[in-house]
Amino acid sequence: MDSVYSINIERAVLSSILFNPEEIEDILGVLKHKDFYLPAHQKIFEVMETLHSHDLPIDEEFIRKRVNSKDVDDSILIEILSANPITNTMAYVSEIKDGSIKRELATLATTIKKVALEDEIPATQAVDTVQNELYKITTDSASSELKNMETISTETLDYIKRMKEMGNKHLIGETTGFYDLDKQTTGFNAGDLVIIGARPAMGKTALVLNMGLRNVELGKGVIIFSLEMPAEQLMLRMLSAKTSIPLQNLRKGDLDDQQWSNLTAAFDDLNNKKLFVDDGGSLNINQLRARVRKIAQNQENNISMIIIDYLQLMQGTGGKDRHLEVSEISRGLKMLAREMAIPVIALSQLNRGLENRPDKRPMLSDLRESGSIEQDADIIMFVYRDDVYKERDEARKEKEAKDKGEEYKSTFINKPVEEAEVIIGKQRAGPIGTVKLDFQKGFTRFVDKEQTGGAPIEVVFEQVADVQKETSFEMPEGIV
């Protein structure tokens, strides 16, 4: 146990602060009072921190006034005052932090034994408890350093040079799969939390599946957490978009010989791709993080995107009210995106209130529990199809007329291809605005505006392929 603490080292650091109070600024960037092993040392450091925060002198007199003799024996304070000054204080600080982390790991080992053998709780809950405690240790031990202007300037110039070498084109991150959307966003970048919101039946799941499938076809790895729909249903949608076989035909197995041939080829192709689906349903942020890490630790999986369908179905980790749970989830997803350095895309339901507006195009305030989501997200976009509301409105008018014994002739035409709007309501590093796409309903497929009528899938992304070639990316002929 001696290897996880040293009273002499702790005493030396506290003595160093007394001799050079200005050092506490750097030390507070690494240590907390709980990192000290001896309770008396914890209390003295806590008092030093309080004095510093109130711009009061960190000296013997002020410390004695604030230290209870029951907590700190006078002999301990005398030993600190009489200790010899040290020169490389931060090396001693690192030793204290290292010992603190090891003690926490030892405590976690005891916790693992307790929840595994003593507590009468399900195994999944036990694993969740352990993962949560380990994550706390990991985040608490993470450290970063302030960068000076010279370092920032050098890194920024290197970034600009890399962009120049790419040909000054607009796709920097992972492709959205759509030319104009890539142009508006530069793609989804490392560390981005992307929220895609819509009312039911607008096609937000179809949109994000199109995005995920496109990246899979580019040889990237994609993880989908489906909390609402089983993996088989997701696969039917992706196969429909990939093969141009109507979704209803796939659901019924009503395929002609050519369609069977196309479907077999699609399966052969997808079997070689890095697509991972978790459709377990109930999921909290700690479980999600653990599953992502497990898949991502194999570098061959080349994970480039994480998709969650959808955010409001995720669980909190404690007995919080729903707003606090959503805040915990959205913050956790943002931290996961930064930790893994890949974009995390989460779908979100919208409030019913927009249904009562004349213009039903969504806005940021329509997000459920919108405060924390809006704050944590780097990009927020909404899916809107006006024909959905027109069709509902015409159906309502027909029913009302029928109830009155009147006749009403609807002028609405249910088209196989409808115009869709992707409304960018927030973007930290770029403009907001609207990108128009076409939604091919039979194939649950969004395509760039120029492509309509169920054109062959290779043509759908012809423009994106051209852009990728110009930016030195290799893009195989592909799939939505």
C-alpha positions as CSV (number, residue, x, y, z in Angstrom):
1,M,0.0,0.0,0.0
2,D,3.0,2.3,0.5
3,S,3.4,2.6,-3.2
4,V,0.1,4.4,-3.5
5,Y,0.9,7.2,-1.1
6,S,3.8,9.0,0.6
7,I,3.3,11.2,3.6
8,N,6.7,12.9,3.0
9,I,5.8,13.8,-0.6
10,E,2.4,15.2,0.5
11,R,4.1,17.2,3.3
12,A,6.7,18.5,0.8
13,V,4.0,19.8,-1.6
14,L,2.0,21.6,1.2
15,S,5.3,23.1,2.5
16,S,6.1,24.3,-1.0
17,I,2.8,26.1,-1.2
18,L,3.5,27.9,2.1
19,F,7.0,29.0,0.9
20,N,5.8,29.9,-2.6
21,P,2.0,30.6,-2.5
22,E,1.9,31.5,-6.2
23,E,2.6,27.8,-7.0
24,I,-0.9,26.8,-6.0
25,E,-2.3,28.0,-9.3
26,D,-0.5,25.2,-11.2
27,I,-1.1,22.7,-8.5
28,L,-4.9,23.3,-8.5
29,G,-4.9,22.5,-12.2
30,V,-3.9,18.9,-11.2
31,L,-4.8,18.1,-7.6
32,K,-8.0,18.1,-5.6
33,H,-8.0,17.9,-1.8
34,K,-9.2,14.2,-2.0
35,D,-6.0,13.3,-3.8
36,F,-4.1,13.6,-0.6
37,Y,-4.0,10.4,1.5
38,L,-3.7,11.8,5.0
39,P,-7.1,13.4,6.1
40,A,-5.2,16.2,7.8
41,H,-3.4,17.0,4.6
42,Q,-6.7,17.0,2.7
43,K,-8.1,19.5,5.1
44,I,-5.0,21.8,5.0
45,F,-5.0,21.7,1.2
46,E,-8.7,22.5,1.1
47,V,-8.1,25.5,3.4
48,M,-5.3,26.7,1.1
49,E,-7.6,26.5,-1.8
50,T,-10.3,28.5,0.0
51,L,-7.7,31.2,1.0
52,H,-6.5,31.4,-2.6
53,S,-10.1,31.7,-4.0
54,H,-10.7,34.7,-1.6
55,D,-7.4,36.4,-2.4
56,L,-6.2,35.9,1.2
57,P,-2.6,35.1,2.2
58,I,-1.7,31.4,2.4
59,D,0.4,31.5,5.5
60,E,0.5,29.9,9.0
61,E,-1.7,32.4,10.7
62,F,-4.6,32.3,8.2
63,I,-4.4,28.5,8.0
64,R,-4.5,28.1,11.8
65,K,-7.6,30.3,12.0
66,R,-9.5,28.1,9.6
67,V,-8.3,24.6,10.7
68,N,-10.1,22.8,13.4
69,S,-7.8,21.2,15.9
70,K,-10.0,18.1,15.9
71,D,-9.3,17.7,12.2
72,V,-5.6,18.6,12.1
73,D,-3.2,17.9,15.0
74,D,-0.8,20.8,15.6
75,S,2.2,18.6,15.2
76,I,1.2,17.9,11.6
77,L,1.1,21.5,10.8
78,I,4.5,22.0,12.5
79,E,6.0,19.2,10.4
80,I,4.8,21.0,7.2
81,L,6.2,24.3,8.3
82,S,9.5,22.8,9.2
83,A,9.9,20.8,6.0
84,N,12.7,21.7,3.6
85,P,11.6,23.6,0.4
86,I,11.6,21.6,-2.8
87,T,12.5,22.8,-6.3
88,N,10.6,20.6,-8.8
89,T,7.2,20.8,-7.1
90,M,5.2,19.5,-10.1
91,A,7.1,16.2,-10.1
92,Y,5.9,15.7,-6.5
93,V,2.4,16.7,-7.5
94,S,2.4,14.1,-10.2
95,E,3.4,11.4,-7.6
96,I,0.4,12.4,-5.4
97,K,-2.0,12.3,-8.4
98,D,-0.7,8.9,-9.5
99,G,-1.1,7.5,-6.0
100,S,-4.6,8.9,-5.8
101,I,-5.7,7.2,-9.0
102,K,-4.2,3.9,-7.9
103,R,-6.1,4.1,-4.6
104,E,-9.3,4.7,-6.5
105,L,-8.7,1.7,-8.7
106,A,-8.1,-0.4,-5.6
107,T,-11.4,0.9,-4.2
108,L,-13.1,0.0,-7.5
109,A,-11.7,-3.5,-7.2
110,T,-13.5,-3.9,-3.9
111,T,-16.7,-2.4,-5.4
112,I,-16.5,-5.0,-8.2
113,K,-16.3,-7.8,-5.7
114,K,-19.2,-6.4,-3.7
115,V,-21.6,-5.9,-6.7
116,A,-20.6,-9.2,-8.2
117,L,-20.9,-11.4,-5.1
118,E,-22.7,-9.6,-2.4
119,D,-25.3,-7.3,-3.8
120,E,-28.4,-8.9,-5.1
121,I,-28.7,-7.0,-8.3
122,P,-28.8,-8.1,-12.0
123,A,-25.5,-8.6,-13.7
124,T,-26.2,-5.8,-16.2
125,Q,-26.8,-3.3,-13.4
126,A,-23.5,-4.5,-11.7
127,V,-21.6,-3.9,-15.0
128,D,-23.2,-0.5,-15.4
129,T,-22.1,0.5,-11.8
130,V,-18.5,-0.6,-12.4
131,Q,-18.4,1.2,-15.8
132,N,-19.7,4.4,-14.3
133,E,-17.2,4.4,-11.5
134,L,-14.3,3.6,-13.9
135,Y,-15.4,6.4,-16.2
136,K,-15.4,8.9,-13.2
137,I,-11.8,7.8,-12.5
138,T,-10.8,8.2,-16.2
139,T,-12.3,11.6,-16.6
140,D,-10.9,12.8,-13.3
141,S,-7.4,11.7,-14.2
142,A,-7.5,13.2,-17.7
143,S,-5.3,16.3,-17.9
144,S,-4.6,18.9,-20.5
145,E,-2.2,21.8,-20.7
146,L,-2.8,25.4,-21.7
147,K,-1.4,26.3,-25.1
148,N,0.5,29.5,-25.7
149,M,0.0,31.6,-28.8
150,E,3.0,30.3,-30.6
151,T,1.6,26.7,-30.3
152,I,-1.9,27.7,-31.3
153,S,-0.6,29.7,-34.3
154,T,1.6,26.8,-35.5
155,E,-1.3,24.2,-35.2
156,T,-3.7,26.6,-37.0
157,L,-1.3,27.2,-39.8
158,D,-0.7,23.5,-40.2
159,Y,-4.5,23.0,-40.4
160,I,-4.8,25.7,-43.1
161,K,-2.0,24.1,-45.1
162,R,-3.7,20.7,-44.9
163,M,-7.0,22.2,-46.2
164,K,-5.0,23.9,-49.0
165,E,-3.5,20.6,-50.0
166,M,-7.0,19.1,-50.2
167,G,-7.8,21.6,-53.0
168,N,-9.7,24.2,-51.0
169,K,-12.9,22.1,-51.4
170,H,-15.7,21.9,-49.0
171,L,-15.7,18.3,-47.6
172,I,-13.4,18.1,-44.6
173,G,-15.2,15.6,-42.3
174,E,-17.2,12.5,-42.9
175,T,-19.6,13.0,-45.8
176,T,-23.3,13.5,-45.1
177,G,-23.9,11.7,-48.4
178,F,-25.4,14.9,-50.0
179,Y,-23.6,17.4,-52.1
180,D,-25.3,20.6,-50.9
181,L,-25.4,19.4,-47.3
182,D,-21.7,18.7,-47.5
183,K,-21.1,22.1,-48.9
184,Q,-23.1,23.8,-46.1
185,T,-21.5,21.8,-43.3
186,T,-18.1,20.7,-44.7
187,G,-19.3,17.2,-43.6
188,F,-19.5,15.9,-40.0
189,N,-16.2,16.6,-38.3
190,A,-14.3,14.8,-35.5
191,G,-15.8,15.6,-32.1
192,D,-19.1,16.9,-33.5
193,L,-22.4,16.2,-31.8
194,V,-25.0,16.4,-34.5
195,I,-28.7,16.5,-33.6
196,I,-31.3,15.7,-36.3
197,G,-34.8,16.5,-35.2
198,A,-38.2,16.0,-36.8
199,R,-41.8,15.1,-36.0
200,P,-42.9,11.5,-36.6
201,A,-43.1,10.3,-40.3
202,M,-40.8,13.1,-41.6
203,G,-38.1,10.5,-42.5
204,K,-35.4,11.4,-40.0
205,T,-34.5,7.7,-39.5
206,A,-34.3,7.2,-43.3
207,L,-32.1,10.3,-43.6
208,V,-29.6,9.1,-41.0
209,L,-29.6,5.6,-42.4
210,N,-28.8,7.0,-45.8
211,M,-25.9,8.9,-44.3
212,G,-24.6,5.9,-42.4
213,L,-24.9,3.6,-45.4
214,R,-23.0,6.0,-47.6
215,N,-20.1,6.1,-45.2
216,V,-20.1,2.3,-44.9
217,E,-19.9,2.1,-48.7
218,L,-16.8,4.3,-48.5
219,G,-15.1,1.7,-46.3
220,K,-15.7,3.5,-43.0
221,G,-17.1,1.9,-39.9
222,V,-20.5,3.0,-38.6
223,I,-22.2,2.1,-35.3
224,I,-26.0,2.4,-35.0
225,F,-27.8,2.3,-31.7
226,S,-31.4,1.6,-32.5
227,L,-33.6,2.1,-29.4
228,E,-36.9,2.0,-31.3
229,M,-36.6,-0.3,-34.3
230,P,-35.1,-3.8,-34.5
231,A,-32.0,-4.4,-36.6
232,E,-33.9,-6.4,-39.2
233,Q,-36.2,-3.4,-40.0
234,L,-33.2,-1.1,-40.3
235,M,-31.6,-3.5,-42.7
236,L,-34.8,-3.7,-44.8
237,R,-34.7,0.1,-45.2
238,M,-31.0,0.2,-46.1
239,L,-31.5,-2.6,-48.6
240,S,-34.4,-0.8,-50.2
241,A,-32.2,2.4,-50.5
242,K,-29.3,0.4,-51.8
243,T,-31.0,-1.8,-54.4
244,S,-33.9,0.4,-55.5
245,I,-36.3,-2.4,-54.6
246,P,-39.5,-0.9,-53.0
247,L,-39.6,-1.4,-49.2
248,Q,-43.0,-3.0,-49.3
249,N,-41.8,-5.6,-51.8
250,L,-38.9,-6.5,-49.4
251,R,-41.3,-6.7,-46.5
252,K,-43.5,-9.1,-48.4
253,G,-40.7,-11.0,-50.2
254,D,-42.5,-10.1,-53.5
255,L,-39.4,-10.0,-55.7
256,D,-38.8,-10.9,-59.4
257,D,-35.7,-12.7,-60.6
258,Q,-33.7,-9.5,-61.2
259,Q,-34.6,-8.1,-57.8
260,W,-33.5,-11.3,-56.1
261,S,-30.2,-11.1,-58.0
262,N,-29.8,-7.4,-56.9
263,L,-30.7,-8.3,-53.3
264,T,-28.1,-11.2,-53.2
265,A,-25.4,-8.9,-54.6
266,A,-26.3,-6.3,-52.0
267,F,-26.0,-8.8,-49.2
268,D,-22.6,-10.0,-50.5
269,D,-21.4,-6.4,-50.6
270,L,-22.7,-5.5,-47.1
271,N,-21.2,-8.6,-45.5
272,N,-17.8,-7.2,-46.1
273,K,-18.6,-3.8,-44.6
274,K,-18.1,-2.4,-41.1
275,L,-21.7,-1.8,-40.0
276,F,-22.6,-2.5,-36.4
277,V,-26.1,-2.3,-35.0
278,D,-27.2,-2.5,-31.4
279,D,-31.0,-2.8,-31.1
280,G,-31.1,-3.8,-27.4
281,G,-33.5,-1.0,-26.6
282,S,-32.9,0.3,-23.0
283,L,-29.5,2.0,-22.9
284,N,-27.8,4.6,-20.8
285,I,-24.8,6.8,-21.7
286,N,-22.3,4.6,-19.7
287,Q,-23.4,1.4,-21.5
288,L,-23.3,3.2,-24.9
289,R,-19.8,4.5,-24.2
290,A,-18.6,1.0,-23.1
291,R,-20.0,-0.7,-26.3
292,V,-18.5,2.0,-28.5
293,R,-15.1,1.6,-26.9
294,K,-15.2,-2.2,-27.3
295,I,-15.8,-2.0,-31.1
296,A,-13.5,1.0,-31.7
297,Q,-10.5,-0.5,-29.9
298,N,-10.1,-2.7,-32.9
299,Q,-8.6,-0.2,-35.3
300,E,-9.6,-2.4,-38.3
301,N,-13.2,-1.4,-37.7
302,N,-12.2,2.2,-38.6
303,I,-15.2,3.7,-36.8
304,S,-16.1,7.0,-38.3
305,M,-19.6,7.7,-37.2
306,I,-22.0,6.8,-34.3
307,I,-25.7,7.1,-34.8
308,I,-28.4,7.0,-32.0
309,D,-32.0,6.6,-32.9
310,Y,-33.2,8.3,-30.8
311,L,-31.9,10.5,-27.9
312,Q,-35.1,10.7,-25.8
313,L,-35.3,6.9,-25.6
314,M,-32.0,6.7,-23.8
315,Q,-32.0,6.2,-20.0
316,G,-30.4,8.3,-17.3
317,T,-28.0,6.7,-14.8
318,G,-29.8,7.8,-11.6
319,G,-33.0,9.0,-10.1
320,K,-32.9,12.4,-11.7
321,D,-35.9,14.2,-13.2
322,R,-36.2,13.9,-17.0
323,H,-34.6,17.3,-17.8
324,L,-31.5,16.4,-15.8
325,E,-31.4,13.0,-17.4
326,V,-31.5,14.5,-20.9
327,S,-28.8,17.0,-19.9
328,E,-26.6,14.1,-18.7
329,I,-27.2,12.2,-21.9
330,S,-26.5,15.1,-24.3
331,R,-23.4,16.1,-22.4
332,G,-22.2,12.5,-22.3
333,L,-22.7,12.2,-26.1
334,K,-20.7,15.3,-26.7
335,M,-17.9,14.1,-24.5
336,L,-18.0,10.7,-26.3
337,A,-17.6,12.5,-29.7
338,R,-14.6,14.4,-28.4
339,E,-13.0,11.4,-26.7
340,M,-13.3,9.2,-29.8
341,A,-12.7,12.1,-32.2
342,I,-15.6,11.1,-34.5
343,P,-19.0,12.6,-35.1
344,V,-21.9,11.4,-33.0
345,I,-25.3,11.8,-34.6
346,A,-28.4,11.6,-32.4
347,L,-32.0,11.8,-33.6
348,S,-34.4,13.7,-31.5
349,Q,-38.2,14.0,-31.3
350,L,-39.8,17.5,-31.4
351,N,-42.5,19.0,-29.3
352,R,-46.1,18.8,-30.5
353,G,-46.5,22.5,-30.3
354,L,-45.3,23.2,-33.8
355,E,-48.3,21.3,-35.1
356,N,-50.4,24.3,-34.1
357,R,-48.4,26.9,-36.0
358,P,-49.3,27.9,-39.6
359,D,-45.7,27.4,-40.6
360,K,-44.8,24.0,-39.2
361,R,-41.1,24.2,-40.1
362,P,-39.2,23.2,-36.9
363,M,-37.0,25.6,-34.9
364,L,-34.6,25.1,-32.0
365,S,-37.2,25.7,-29.4
366,D,-39.2,22.7,-30.7
367,L,-36.6,20.3,-29.4
368,R,-37.8,18.3,-26.4
369,E,-35.9,19.3,-23.2
370,S,-34.1,21.7,-25.6
371,G,-31.9,23.6,-23.2
372,S,-29.1,21.1,-22.7
373,I,-29.4,19.6,-26.2
374,E,-29.1,23.0,-27.9
375,Q,-26.2,23.9,-25.7
376,D,-24.1,20.7,-26.3
377,A,-24.8,20.2,-30.0
378,D,-22.4,21.5,-32.6
379,I,-24.9,21.1,-35.5
380,I,-28.7,20.9,-35.2
381,M,-30.7,20.2,-38.3
382,F,-34.4,19.4,-38.9
383,V,-36.1,17.3,-41.5
384,Y,-39.3,18.8,-42.9
385,R,-41.6,17.6,-45.7
386,D,-44.5,19.9,-46.4
387,D,-46.5,17.2,-48.3
388,V,-46.9,15.2,-45.1
389,Y,-48.9,18.1,-43.6
390,K,-50.8,18.7,-46.9
391,E,-51.9,15.1,-47.1
392,R,-53.0,15.1,-43.4
393,D,-54.9,18.4,-43.9
394,E,-56.7,17.0,-47.0
395,A,-57.6,13.8,-45.2
396,R,-59.0,15.8,-42.4
397,K,-61.1,17.9,-44.8
398,E,-62.5,14.8,-46.5
399,K,-63.5,13.3,-43.2
400,E,-65.2,16.5,-42.0
401,A,-67.1,16.7,-45.2
402,K,-68.1,13.1,-45.0
403,D,-69.3,13.5,-41.4
404,K,-71.5,16.4,-42.6
405,G,-72.9,14.3,-45.5
406,E,-71.1,16.6,-48.0
407,E,-68.7,15.8,-50.8
408,Y,-65.1,17.1,-50.9
409,K,-62.8,16.4,-53.7
410,S,-59.2,16.6,-52.7
411,T,-56.6,18.1,-55.0
412,F,-53.7,16.5,-53.2
413,I,-51.6,14.1,-55.3
414,N,-49.6,11.5,-53.4
415,K,-46.4,11.6,-55.4
416,P,-43.7,8.9,-55.3
417,V,-41.0,11.6,-54.9
418,E,-41.5,14.5,-52.5
419,E,-39.4,17.6,-51.8
420,A,-37.8,17.6,-48.4
421,E,-36.0,20.3,-46.5
422,V,-33.1,19.8,-44.2
423,I,-33.1,22.9,-42.1
424,I,-29.8,23.7,-40.4
425,G,-30.9,25.6,-37.2
426,K,-27.5,25.7,-35.5
427,Q,-23.9,25.2,-36.7
428,R,-21.0,26.4,-34.5
429,A,-18.5,26.5,-37.3
430,G,-20.7,27.4,-40.3
431,P,-23.8,29.1,-41.7
432,I,-27.4,28.1,-41.0
433,G,-29.9,27.7,-43.8
434,T,-32.0,25.1,-45.7
435,V,-30.8,22.4,-48.1
436,K,-33.5,20.9,-50.3
437,L,-33.5,17.2,-51.1
438,D,-35.9,14.7,-52.8
439,F,-37.4,11.9,-50.8
440,Q,-38.1,8.8,-52.8
441,K,-40.8,7.3,-50.6
442,G,-40.9,3.8,-52.1
443,F,-37.2,3.3,-51.3
444,T,-37.1,5.3,-48.1
445,R,-34.3,7.2,-49.7
446,F,-33.2,10.8,-49.8
447,V,-31.3,12.0,-52.8
448,D,-29.8,15.2,-54.1
449,K,-32.3,17.5,-55.6
450,E,-31.3,16.8,-59.2
451,Q,-32.0,13.1,-58.9
452,T,-35.6,12.0,-58.9
453,G,-37.8,9.1,-59.9
454,G,-35.8,6.2,-58.5
455,A,-32.7,6.6,-60.7
456,P,-30.0,4.0,-60.4
457,I,-28.2,4.3,-57.1
458,E,-24.8,4.8,-58.7
459,V,-26.1,8.1,-60.2
460,V,-27.6,9.4,-57.0
461,F,-24.2,10.4,-55.6
462,E,-22.4,11.2,-58.8
463,Q,-21.9,14.8,-57.7
464,V,-20.5,13.8,-54.3
465,A,-18.1,11.4,-56.0
466,D,-16.9,14.2,-58.2
467,V,-16.2,16.4,-55.3
468,Q,-14.4,13.6,-53.4
469,K,-12.1,12.9,-56.4
470,E,-11.2,16.6,-56.5
471,T,-10.3,16.6,-52.8
472,S,-8.0,13.5,-53.3
473,F,-10.5,11.1,-51.6
474,E,-11.0,7.7,-53.2
475,M,-14.7,7.1,-53.7
476,P,-16.0,3.9,-55.2
477,E,-19.2,4.0,-57.2
478,G,-21.8,3.6,-54.7
479,I,-24.7,3.4,-52.6
480,V,-27.0,5.9,-50.8
